[in-house]
Each structure stands twice: as structure tokens, then as C-alpha cells.
Amino acid sequence: MPLLRGLFFVAALWLGAIREASAQPAQAPAARVFAASSLTDALGRIAPLYEAAGHPQPVFNYAASSVLARQIDQGAGADVFISADEAWMDYLAERRLIDPATRVSLLANRLVLIAPADRPLHLRIANGFDLAGAIGSGRLAMADPDSVPAGRYGRAALVNLGVWNAVNGAVVRAENVRAALRLVELGEASAGIVYRTDALASGNRVQIVDVFPQISHPRISYPIAVTRNGNGEGRAFAAFLRSDAARRVFHDLGFIQH
């Protein structure tokens, strides 16, 4: 008899727990955000602010914009896409994989030449500048110029300044801009081309040699859009990135805002 009463007691607790759980409102699924790797620090700071506003913390997937766009095209679950150029957002738009009504240009950036802090270069960027002579037998780290936005901007700048052919053989093609930055930080490359925000995020590990003229390459733009199947949290997070709180973070990290 005591055993039977114990079983009834356990069953009652179990049923009560079920009723209590069912009475709780279901939490909205977190936003799945696919973002260019150069946004790692900014979104890492913004996420806790978004969570403090009563939302589930987003789940981030950082990589080169080209990689992310292809993942989404192949069916990866993403609610928001933030690209480091317009071309890869166009790629998804042409395939009707984003909601065009949500697409906006969120941020801009500048392109810089960097060197290891303990091996600084003294060079001014201009037409025909001697980048090849400055790096000598060393290497030039860039995100892959065939597909990654930072690399494409960098190659365009070097072509327009008339020095691409002189340094092409020295280029180390990294999978994304943060990987290119890391090669310079470690001293495995004598110089690199990255976004200004990446160089600033590196602190004192790299030296900004000079800033590329804006007219030397296409405008650096970060478009954002909710995907075609994006959930409500994705839309909420995309909107939050244009809030005053998010804008302060972007400003502090050196992004140019529209």
C-alpha cells in the first residue's frame, strides 16, 4: 500500500510538471544569422544587448560571404544574411532566397594595408607604389580575390593602382578576411590587405601602413536581408541592428554607417 501511494504521488508530480510546462509560452526560436567574418566582433557585442531586450540570443555562422551565400543556396537554415558586398546578396536575390523588402545597405568600411607590428612598413599608397619592393621575398595575405569580397576589393585596388602584376605571385589566398589578418598577426605574411575594422580589432598586433583610396576599388557595402523562410526573430534581429544601441557598437568598432 505505501508503494502504491508513492507511485500515485510520483504520477501526480509528473502530471503537474507537464501542466506547468504546457502553460508556459513557447520561446521563439533563436535567429540564425549568417554573417561575413569581418562582423564577428561587432555582432558578438550586439548579441547580449539584443538578449537583454528580451530576445533569445542569436546563433551565428561566420565565414566568407561567398561561402555563406552558397550554404544558403544549398538549403542551410538561415534567417538573416549579412554580406560584405552587394554581389553575394544579389546572388541570393536572383535565386529568390531573400525577402527583397527587407534588404538594406547596413554598413560601409575602408580597405587598409597592414604589416606585423614588430616589422612595420613605411609606404604610402599611390599609383605605382612599390609594394613588391616593400615586402621583398615575403608574402602578401589577402582573402581569396576570386570569391571573397575583401579579396576582390583588394585586387581591384591593386589593379587600379597598377601594382597587381608585381605582387600577384606573392599573394597568400586566405579563406576569409580574418584568416588573412591572422597570417599578418603571426608574422607569416609581411603585409596584408584587410578591412580597417579588422586591423583595429587586432589591437597592437598589426600596424596600419596606409588606407587605400576609396576611388581605387568598388564601394565596400554590407547589405542585410531576411531570408525567404526567415523567422520572426530573424526579422526582429535585423531591425535591432539599426537601433541606437547597435549603431553605437558599430561606431565604436570603426564601421561607417548609413
C-alpha positions, 0 to 999 in steps of 0.5 A: 500500500505505501508503494502504491501511494508513492507511485500515485504521488510520483504520477501526480508530480509528473502530471503537474510538471507537464501542466506547468510546462504546457502553460508556459509560452513557447520561446521563439526560436533563436535567429540564425544569422549568417554573417561575413567574418569581418562582423564577428566582433561587432555582432558578438557585442550586439548579441547580449544587448539584443538578449537583454531586450528580451530576445533569445540570443542569436546563433551565428555562422561566420565565414566568407560571404561567398561561402555563406551565400552558397550554404544558403543556396544549398538549403542551410537554415538561415534567417538573416544574411549579412554580406560584405558586398552587394554581389553575394546578396544579389546572388541570393536575390536572383535565386529568390532566397531573400525577402527583397523588402527587407534588404538594406545597405547596413554598413560601409568600411575602408580597405587598409594595408597592414604589416606585423607590428614588430616589422612595420612598413613605411609606404604610402599608397599611390599609383605605382607604389612599390609594394613588391619592393616593400615586402621583398621575398615575403608574402602578401595575405589577402582573402581569396580575390576570386570569391571573397569580397575583401579579396576582390576589393583588394585586387581591384585596388591593386589593379587600379593602382597598377601594382597587381602584376608585381605582387600577384605571385606573392599573394597568400589566398586566405579563406576569409578576411580574418584568416588573412589578418591572422597570417599578418598577426603571426608574422607569416605574411609581411603585409596584408590587405584587410578591412580597417575594422579588422586591423583595429580589432587586432589591437597592437598586433598589426600596424596600419601602413596606409588606407587605400583610396576609396576611388581605387576599388568598388564601394565596400557595402554590407547589405542585410536581408531576411531570408525567404523562410526567415523567422520572426526573430530573424526579422526582429534581429535585423531591425535591432541592428539599426537601433541606437544601441547597435549603431553605437557598437558599430561606431565604436568598432570603426564601421561607417554607417548609413 
